[in-house]
Amino acid sequence: MEWNLLVIGLAVLLGLYIVVTLFYKPLGLLVRLFVCAITGVVLLSVFNFILGYVGLHVAFNPFTVLVAGILQLPGLIMLLVLTHWFI
């Protein structure tokens, strides 16, 4: 009976190891994307607050948030130019 528990415990540990190694990279990418999204929201908020005095703004949507989060200041400038170029 004790050997059965040992074999079952080792099988569970091996299964846990396999699951963690399979999902490690995708979860890391998801965490980085989430951090970029948070950074984008903060940057867009500050950017819109500062440019609100001039009458300019950039809309909040998932695309603009990710562009602002990934590209940061150059992305914000690009979004501002594109937004007011097409209006």
C-alpha distances in whole Angstrom, upper triangle without the diagonal:
4,5,5,7,9,10,11,13,15,16,17,19,20,21,23,25,26,27,29,31,32,33,35,38,39,38,40,43,43,43,46,48,47,49,51,52,52,54,57,57,58,60,62,62,64,66,67,68,70,72,73,76,77,76,73,70,67,65,61,59,56,58,60,57,55,58,59,56,55,59,60,64,65,63,65,68,67,66,69,72,70,70,74,75,74,75
4,5,5,6,9,10,11,12,14,15,17,18,20,21,23,25,26,27,29,31,32,33,36,37,36,38,41,41,41,44,46,45,47,50,50,50,53,55,55,56,59,60,61,62,64,66,66,68,70,71,74,75,75,72,68,65,64,60,58,55,57,59,56,54,57,58,54,54,57,58,62,63,61,63,66,66,65,68,70,69,69,73,74,73,74
4,5,5,6,9,10,11,12,14,15,16,18,20,21,23,24,26,27,29,30,31,35,36,35,37,40,40,40,43,45,45,46,49,50,50,52,54,55,56,58,60,60,62,64,65,66,68,70,71,74,75,74,71,68,65,63,59,57,54,56,58,55,53,56,57,53,53,56,57,61,62,60,62,65,65,64,67,69,68,68,72,72,72,73
4,5,5,6,8,10,11,12,14,15,16,18,20,21,22,24,26,27,29,30,33,34,34,36,38,38,39,42,43,43,44,47,48,48,51,53,53,54,57,58,59,61,62,64,65,67,68,69,72,73,72,70,66,63,61,57,55,52,53,56,53,51,54,55,52,51,55,56,60,61,59,60,64,63,62,65,67,66,66,70,71,70,71
4,5,5,6,9,10,10,12,14,15,16,18,20,21,22,24,26,27,28,32,33,32,34,37,36,36,39,41,40,42,45,45,46,48,50,50,52,54,55,56,58,60,61,62,64,66,66,69,71,70,67,63,61,59,55,53,49,51,54,51,49,52,53,49,49,53,53,57,58,56,58,62,61,60,63,65,64,64,68,69,68,69
4,5,5,6,9,10,11,12,14,15,16,18,20,21,23,24,26,27,30,31,31,32,35,35,35,38,40,40,41,44,45,45,47,49,50,51,53,55,56,57,59,60,61,63,65,66,69,70,69,67,63,60,58,55,53,49,51,53,50,48,51,52,48,48,51,52,56,57,55,57,61,60,59,62,64,63,63,67,68,67,69
4,5,5,6,9,10,10,12,14,15,16,18,20,21,23,24,26,29,30,30,31,34,34,35,37,39,39,41,43,44,45,47,49,50,51,53,54,55,57,59,60,61,63,65,65,69,70,69,66,62,59,57,54,52,48,50,52,49,47,50,51,48,47,50,52,55,56,54,56,60,59,58,61,63,62,62,66,67,66,68
4,5,5,6,9,10,10,12,14,15,16,18,20,21,23,24,27,28,28,30,32,32,33,36,37,37,39,41,42,42,45,47,47,48,51,52,53,55,56,58,59,61,62,63,66,67,66,63,60,57,55,51,49,46,47,50,47,45,48,49,46,45,49,50,54,55,53,54,58,57,56,59,61,60,60,64,64,64,65
4,5,5,6,9,10,11,12,14,15,17,18,20,21,22,26,27,26,28,31,31,31,33,35,35,36,39,40,40,42,45,45,46,48,50,51,52,54,55,56,58,60,61,64,65,64,62,58,55,53,50,48,44,46,48,45,43,46,47,44,43,47,48,51,53,51,52,56,55,54,57,60,58,58,62,63,62,64
4,5,5,6,9,10,10,12,14,15,17,18,20,21,24,26,25,27,30,30,30,33,35,35,36,39,40,40,42,44,45,46,48,50,51,52,54,55,57,58,60,61,64,65,64,61,58,55,53,50,47,44,46,48,45,43,45,46,43,42,46,47,50,51,50,52,55,54,53,57,59,57,58,61,62,62,63
4,5,5,6,9,10,11,12,14,15,17,18,20,23,24,24,26,28,29,29,32,33,34,35,38,39,39,41,43,44,45,47,49,50,52,53,54,56,58,59,60,63,64,63,60,57,53,52,48,46,42,44,46,44,41,44,45,42,41,45,46,50,51,49,51,54,53,52,55,57,56,56,60,61,60,62
4,5,5,6,9,10,11,12,14,15,17,18,21,22,21,24,26,26,26,29,31,31,32,35,36,36,39,40,41,42,45,46,47,49,50,52,53,55,56,57,60,61,60,57,54,51,49,45,43,40,41,44,41,39,42,43,39,39,43,44,47,48,46,48,52,51,50,53,55,54,54,58,58,58,59
4,5,5,6,9,10,11,12,14,16,16,20,21,20,22,25,25,25,28,30,30,31,34,35,35,37,39,40,41,43,45,46,47,49,50,51,53,55,56,59,60,59,56,53,50,48,45,42,39,41,43,40,38,41,41,38,37,41,42,46,47,45,47,50,49,49,52,54,53,53,57,57,57,58
4,5,5,6,9,10,11,12,14,15,18,20,20,21,24,25,25,28,29,30,31,34,35,35,37,39,40,42,43,45,46,48,49,51,52,54,55,56,59,60,59,56,53,50,48,45,42,39,40,42,40,37,40,41,38,37,40,42,45,46,44,46,50,49,48,51,53,52,52,56,57,56,58
4,5,5,6,9,10,11,12,14,17,18,18,20,22,23,23,26,28,28,30,32,33,34,36,37,38,40,42,43,44,46,47,49,50,52,53,54,57,58,57,54,51,48,46,42,40,36,38,40,38,35,38,39,36,35,39,40,44,45,43,45,48,47,46,49,51,50,50,54,55,54,56
4,5,5,6,9,10,11,12,15,16,15,17,20,20,21,23,25,25,27,29,30,31,33,35,36,37,39,40,41,43,45,46,47,49,50,51,55,56,55,52,48,45,43,40,38,34,36,38,35,33,36,37,34,33,36,38,41,42,40,42,46,45,44,47,49,48,48,52,53,52,54
4,6,5,6,9,10,10,14,15,15,16,19,20,20,23,25,25,26,29,30,31,32,34,36,37,38,40,41,43,44,46,47,49,50,51,54,55,55,52,48,45,44,40,38,34,36,38,35,32,35,36,33,32,35,37,40,41,39,41,45,44,43,47,48,47,48,51,52,52,53
4,6,5,6,9,10,13,14,14,16,18,19,20,22,24,25,26,28,30,31,32,34,35,37,38,40,41,43,44,46,47,49,50,51,54,55,54,51,48,44,43,39,37,33,34,37,34,32,34,36,32,31,35,36,40,41,39,41,44,43,42,46,47,46,47,50,51,50,52
4,6,5,6,8,11,12,12,14,16,16,18,20,21,22,24,26,27,28,30,31,33,34,36,37,39,40,42,43,45,46,47,48,52,52,51,48,45,42,40,36,34,30,32,34,32,29,32,33,30,29,33,34,38,39,37,39,42,41,40,43,45,44,44,48,48,48,49
4,5,5,6,9,11,10,12,14,15,15,18,19,20,21,24,25,26,27,29,30,32,33,35,36,38,39,41,42,44,45,46,49,50,50,46,43,40,38,35,33,29,30,32,30,27,30,31,28,27,30,32,36,36,34,37,40,39,38,41,43,42,43,46,47,46,48
4,6,5,8,10,10,11,14,15,16,18,20,21,22,24,25,27,28,30,31,33,34,35,37,39,40,41,43,44,45,47,50,51,50,47,43,40,39,36,33,30,30,33,30,27,30,31,28,26,30,31,35,36,34,36,39,38,38,41,43,42,42,46,46,46,48
4,6,7,8,10,11,13,14,16,17,19,20,22,23,24,26,28,29,30,32,33,35,36,38,39,40,42,44,45,46,49,50,49,46,42,39,37,34,32,28,29,31,29,26,28,30,27,26,29,31,35,35,33,35,38,37,36,40,42,40,41,44,45,44,46
4,6,6,6,8,10,11,12,14,15,16,18,20,21,23,24,26,27,29,30,31,33,35,36,37,39,41,41,43,46,47,46,42,39,36,34,31,28,25,26,28,26,23,26,27,24,23,26,28,32,32,30,32,36,35,34,37,39,37,38,42,42,42,43
4,6,5,6,9,10,11,12,14,15,17,18,20,21,23,24,26,27,29,30,32,33,34,36,38,39,40,42,45,45,45,41,38,35,34,31,28,25,26,28,25,22,25,26,23,21,25,26,30,31,29,31,34,33,33,36,38,37,38,41,42,41,43
4,5,5,6,9,10,11,12,14,15,17,18,20,21,22,24,26,27,28,30,32,32,34,36,37,38,40,43,43,43,39,36,33,32,29,26,23,23,25,23,20,22,23,20,19,22,24,28,28,26,29,31,30,30,34,35,34,35,38,39,39,41
4,5,5,6,9,10,11,12,14,15,16,19,20,21,23,25,26,27,29,30,31,32,35,36,37,38,41,42,41,37,34,31,29,26,24,20,21,23,21,18,20,22,19,18,21,23,27,27,25,27,30,29,28,32,33,32,33,36,37,36,38
4,5,5,6,9,10,10,12,14,15,17,18,20,21,23,24,25,27,29,30,31,33,35,36,37,40,41,40,37,33,30,29,25,23,20,21,23,20,18,20,22,18,18,21,23,26,27,25,27,30,29,29,32,34,32,33,36,37,37,39
4,5,5,6,9,10,11,12,14,15,17,18,20,21,22,24,26,27,28,30,32,33,34,36,39,39,39,36,32,29,28,25,23,20,21,22,19,17,19,20,16,15,19,20,24,25,23,25,28,28,27,30,32,31,32,35,36,36,38
4,5,5,6,9,10,11,12,14,15,16,18,20,21,22,24,26,26,28,30,31,32,34,37,37,36,33,30,27,26,23,21,17,17,19,17,14,16,17,14,13,16,18,22,22,20,23,26,25,24,27,29,28,29,32,33,33,35
4,5,5,6,9,10,10,12,14,15,17,19,20,21,23,25,25,27,29,30,31,32,35,36,35,32,28,25,24,21,18,15,16,18,15,13,16,17,14,13,17,18,22,23,21,22,26,25,24,27,29,28,28,32,33,32,34
4,5,5,6,9,10,11,12,14,15,17,18,20,21,23,24,26,27,29,30,31,34,35,35,31,28,25,24,21,19,16,17,18,15,13,16,17,13,13,17,17,21,23,21,22,25,25,24,27,29,28,29,32,33,33,35
4,5,5,6,9,10,10,12,14,15,16,18,20,21,22,24,26,27,28,30,33,33,33,29,26,23,23,20,18,15,16,17,14,11,14,14,10,10,13,14,18,19,17,19,22,22,21,24,27,26,26,30,31,31,33
4,5,5,6,9,10,10,12,14,15,16,18,20,20,22,24,26,26,28,31,31,30,27,24,21,20,17,15,12,12,13,11,8,11,12,9,9,12,13,17,18,16,17,21,20,19,22,24,23,24,27,28,28,30
4,5,5,6,9,10,11,13,14,15,17,19,20,21,23,24,25,27,30,31,30,27,23,20,19,16,14,11,13,14,11,9,13,13,9,11,14,14,18,20,17,18,22,21,20,23,25,24,24,28,29,29,30
4,5,5,6,9,10,11,12,14,15,17,18,20,21,23,24,25,28,29,29,26,23,20,20,16,16,13,15,14,11,10,12,12,8,9,13,12,16,18,16,17,20,21,20,22,25,24,24,27,29,29,30
4,5,5,6,9,10,10,12,14,15,16,18,20,21,22,23,26,27,27,23,20,17,17,14,14,11,12,11,8,6,9,8,4,6,9,9,13,14,12,13,17,17,16,19,21,21,21,24,26,26,27
4,5,5,6,9,10,10,12,14,15,16,18,20,21,22,25,26,25,22,18,15,14,11,11,8,10,9,6,5,9,8,6,8,11,11,14,16,13,13,17,17,15,18,21,20,19,23,25,24,25
4,5,5,6,9,10,11,13,14,15,17,19,20,21,24,25,25,22,19,16,15,12,12,11,13,12,8,9,11,10,7,10,13,12,15,17,15,14,18,19,17,19,22,22,21,24,26,27,27
4,6,5,6,9,10,11,12,14,15,17,18,20,22,23,23,20,17,15,15,13,14,12,13,11,8,9,10,8,5,8,10,8,11,14,12,12,15,17,15,17,20,20,20,23,25,26,26
4,5,5,6,8,10,10,12,14,15,16,17,20,21,21,18,14,12,12,10,10,9,10,8,5,6,7,5,4,7,9,7,10,12,10,9,13,14,12,14,17,17,16,19,21,22,23
4,6,5,6,9,10,10,12,14,15,16,19,20,19,17,13,11,11,8,9,9,11,9,6,8,10,8,7,11,13,11,13,15,13,11,15,16,13,15,18,18,17,20,22,22,23
4,6,5,6,8,10,11,12,14,15,18,19,19,17,14,13,13,11,13,13,14,12,9,11,12,9,9,12,13,10,12,15,13,12,15,17,15,16,19,20,19,21,24,24,24
4,5,5,6,8,10,11,12,14,16,17,17,15,12,11,12,11,13,13,14,11,9,11,10,7,7,11,11,7,8,11,10,8,11,13,12,13,16,17,16,18,21,22,22
4,5,5,6,8,10,10,11,15,15,15,12,9,7,9,8,10,12,12,8,7,10,10,7,9,12,12,9,10,12,10,7,11,12,10,10,14,15,13,15,18,19,19
4,5,5,6,9,10,10,13,15,14,12,10,9,10,9,12,14,15,12,10,13,14,10,12,15,15,13,13,16,14,11,14,16,13,13,17,18,16,18,21,21,21
4,6,5,6,9,10,12,14,14,12,11,11,13,12,15,17,17,14,12,15,15,11,13,16,15,12,11,15,14,11,13,16,14,13,17,18,17,18,21,23,22
4,5,5,6,8,11,11,12,9,8,8,11,11,15,16,16,12,12,14,13,10,12,15,14,11,9,12,11,8,10,12,11,10,13,15,14,15,18,19,19
4,6,5,6,9,10,9,7,5,7,9,10,13,16,16,12,12,16,15,12,14,17,17,14,13,15,14,10,12,14,12,10,14,15,13,13,17,18,17
4,6,5,8,10,10,9,8,10,12,13,16,19,19,16,15,18,18,15,17,20,19,16,15,18,17,13,15,17,15,13,17,18,16,17,20,21,20
4,5,6,8,10,9,9,11,14,15,19,21,21,17,17,20,19,15,18,20,19,16,14,16,16,12,13,16,15,13,16,18,16,16,20,21,20
4,5,5,6,5,6,9,12,14,18,20,20,16,17,20,18,15,18,21,19,16,14,16,15,12,11,14,13,10,13,15,13,13,16,18,17
4,5,5,6,6,10,12,14,18,21,21,17,18,21,20,17,20,23,21,19,17,19,18,14,15,17,15,12,15,17,14,14,17,19,17
4,6,8,10,13,16,18,21,24,24,21,21,24,23,20,23,26,24,21,19,21,21,17,17,19,18,15,17,19,17,16,19,21,19
4,6,9,12,15,18,22,24,24,20,21,24,22,20,23,25,23,21,18,19,19,16,15,17,16,13,14,17,15,13,16,18,16
4,7,11,13,16,19,22,22,19,20,23,22,20,23,25,23,21,19,20,19,16,15,17,15,12,14,16,13,11,15,16,13
4,7,10,13,16,19,18,15,17,20,18,16,19,22,20,18,16,17,16,12,12,13,11,8,10,12,9,8,12,13,11
4,7,9,13,16,15,12,13,16,15,13,17,19,18,16,15,16,14,11,11,13,10,7,11,11,8,9,13,13,12
4,7,9,12,11,8,10,13,12,10,14,16,15,14,13,14,11,9,10,10,7,6,10,9,7,9,12,12,12
4,6,10,10,7,9,12,12,11,14,17,16,15,16,16,13,11,13,13,9,9,12,11,8,11,14,13,12
4,7,8,6,6,10,11,10,12,15,16,15,16,17,14,12,15,14,11,12,15,14,12,15,17,16,16
4,6,5,6,9,10,11,12,14,15,15,17,18,14,13,16,15,12,14,16,14,13,16,18,17,17
4,6,5,6,9,10,10,12,14,14,17,17,14,14,17,16,13,16,18,16,15,19,20,19,20
4,5,5,6,9,10,11,12,13,15,15,11,12,15,13,10,13,15,13,13,16,17,16,18
4,5,5,6,8,10,10,11,12,12,9,8,11,10,7,10,13,11,10,14,15,15,16
4,6,5,6,9,10,10,12,13,10,9,13,13,10,13,15,14,14,17,19,19,20
4,5,5,6,8,9,12,13,9,10,14,13,11,14,17,15,15,19,20,20,22
4,5,5,6,7,10,9,6,8,11,9,8,12,13,12,13,16,17,18,19
4,6,5,5,7,8,5,5,9,9,8,11,13,13,13,16,18,19,20
4,6,5,9,10,8,9,12,13,12,14,17,17,17,20,21,22,23
4,6,9,10,8,10,13,12,12,15,17,17,18,21,22,23,24
4,6,6,5,8,10,9,10,13,14,15,16,19,19,21,23
4,6,5,6,9,10,10,12,14,15,16,18,20,21,23
4,5,5,6,9,10,11,12,14,15,17,18,20,21
4,5,5,6,9,10,11,12,14,16,16,18,20
4,5,5,6,9,10,10,12,14,15,17,18
4,5,5,6,9,10,10,12,14,16,17
4,5,5,6,9,10,11,12,14,16
4,5,5,6,8,10,10,12,14
4,5,5,6,9,10,11,12
4,6,5,6,8,10,11
4,6,5,6,9,10
4,6,5,6,9
4,6,6,7
4,5,5
4,6
4
